[in-house]
Amino acid sequence: MKQCTAVALLPPPDHVLALSAPEHRPEPGHVLCELGEDHEGDADHATMLWDEGGLPGSAVWVRWNTERTELAPLPWCPALDPRNDACGLFAGHPPGHSWEVADPTDEAITRVLAAQHPHLFPERREGGGA
């Protein structure tokens, strides 16, 4: 499944603006939704901003829709893939664990790099990867 392409522009928090020098005001930054592309009807868009140590509820996510944006500490999804890798999304996320969601930009960059430098991507030669 492809990754959602929703983007949000987040203004810097008020306390960061208050601490910044007037001639060096921080700019708004963009975030890209990390969920699978078909979640829009089921859940808000979401991306993780930071994690404070992997403890339950230690990851801070920004969640947004057309009406609001909020920061929320959320626990990690407990699911593991067959290689025993943990899902990189929050518990209760819409369908598509992180290993099932493909970032189209990352895929495009990898294709170009693999064509230019095949020795760096041996798994693409052996298994015929994407």
C-alpha positions as CSV (number, residue, x, y, z in Angstrom):
1,M,0.0,0.0,0.0
2,K,1.2,3.5,-0.8
3,Q,1.8,6.1,1.9
4,C,-0.7,8.9,2.3
5,T,0.5,12.1,0.6
6,A,-1.3,14.6,2.9
7,V,1.0,17.4,4.1
8,A,0.4,20.0,6.9
9,L,2.3,23.2,7.6
10,L,2.9,23.6,11.4
11,P,3.8,26.9,12.9
12,P,6.5,27.0,15.5
13,P,5.1,26.7,19.1
14,D,4.5,30.0,20.9
15,H,7.3,29.3,23.5
16,V,9.8,28.9,20.7
17,L,8.7,32.2,19.1
18,A,9.0,33.9,22.5
19,L,12.6,32.7,22.9
20,S,13.7,33.5,19.4
21,A,15.4,36.7,18.3
22,P,13.2,39.0,16.2
23,E,15.6,38.9,13.3
24,H,15.7,35.0,13.4
25,R,12.1,33.9,13.7
26,P,11.7,30.2,13.1
27,E,9.7,29.3,10.0
28,P,6.7,26.9,9.9
29,G,7.7,23.4,9.0
30,H,5.9,20.7,7.0
31,V,5.0,17.2,8.0
32,L,3.9,14.3,5.8
33,C,1.4,11.7,6.9
34,E,3.0,8.3,7.7
35,L,-0.2,6.3,7.4
36,G,-1.4,4.3,4.4
37,E,-3.2,6.2,1.6
38,D,-6.7,4.9,2.2
39,H,-7.2,6.1,5.9
40,E,-8.8,9.5,5.3
41,G,-12.3,8.4,6.1
42,D,-11.2,6.4,9.1
43,A,-8.7,8.5,11.0
44,D,-6.8,11.8,11.1
45,H,-3.5,12.2,9.3
46,A,-0.5,11.5,11.6
47,T,3.2,11.7,11.8
48,M,5.6,11.2,14.7
49,L,7.5,14.3,15.8
50,W,9.8,12.8,18.4
51,D,10.2,9.9,20.8
52,E,11.5,10.2,24.3
53,G,12.9,6.8,24.8
54,G,10.5,4.2,23.5
55,L,8.4,4.0,26.7
56,P,4.6,3.7,26.4
57,G,3.2,7.1,25.4
58,S,6.6,8.6,24.9
59,A,6.2,9.2,21.2
60,V,4.7,12.5,20.4
61,W,2.6,12.6,17.2
62,V,1.0,15.4,15.3
63,R,-2.5,14.5,14.1
64,W,-4.5,16.7,11.8
65,N,-7.6,16.9,9.6
66,T,-9.2,19.8,7.7
67,E,-10.5,21.4,10.9
68,R,-7.8,21.0,13.6
69,T,-4.2,20.0,14.4
70,E,-3.1,18.5,17.7
71,L,0.0,17.0,19.4
72,A,-0.7,13.7,21.2
73,P,1.6,11.3,23.1
74,L,0.7,7.9,21.8
75,P,1.9,4.4,22.6
76,W,3.7,2.3,20.0
77,C,1.8,-0.3,18.0
78,P,2.7,-3.7,19.5
79,A,2.6,-5.6,16.1
80,L,5.7,-7.3,14.8
81,D,6.4,-8.3,11.2
82,P,7.7,-11.9,10.4
83,R,11.3,-10.7,10.8
84,N,10.4,-9.5,14.3
85,D,10.6,-5.8,13.4
86,A,8.3,-3.6,15.3
87,C,5.6,-1.4,13.6
88,G,6.7,2.2,13.6
89,L,3.2,3.6,14.0
90,F,1.0,4.3,17.0
91,A,-1.2,1.7,18.7
92,G,-4.7,1.6,17.1
93,H,-3.6,3.1,13.8
94,P,-5.7,2.4,10.7
95,P,-4.8,-0.6,8.6
96,G,-1.4,-0.9,7.1
97,H,1.5,-1.5,9.6
98,S,4.6,0.6,8.8
99,W,6.3,-2.3,6.9
100,E,3.2,-2.5,4.6
101,V,3.2,1.3,3.8
102,A,5.6,2.3,1.0
103,D,6.8,5.8,0.7
104,P,6.6,6.6,-3.1
105,T,9.4,9.2,-2.9
106,D,11.7,6.8,-1.1
107,E,10.9,4.1,-3.7
108,A,11.7,6.5,-6.6
109,I,15.0,7.5,-5.0
110,T,16.0,3.9,-4.3
111,R,15.2,2.9,-8.0
112,V,17.5,5.7,-9.3
113,L,20.3,4.9,-6.8
114,A,20.1,1.1,-7.5
115,A,20.3,1.7,-11.2
116,Q,23.4,4.0,-10.8
117,H,25.1,2.0,-8.0
118,P,23.9,-1.6,-8.3
119,H,26.7,-2.8,-6.0
120,L,25.1,-0.9,-3.1
121,F,21.8,-2.8,-3.6
122,P,22.6,-6.6,-3.9
123,E,19.1,-7.6,-2.7
124,R,17.6,-6.0,-5.8
125,R,19.8,-8.1,-8.1
126,E,19.2,-11.4,-6.2
127,G,15.5,-11.1,-5.4
128,G,14.4,-8.7,-8.1
129,G,13.1,-6.3,-5.5
130,A,10.8,-3.4,-6.3
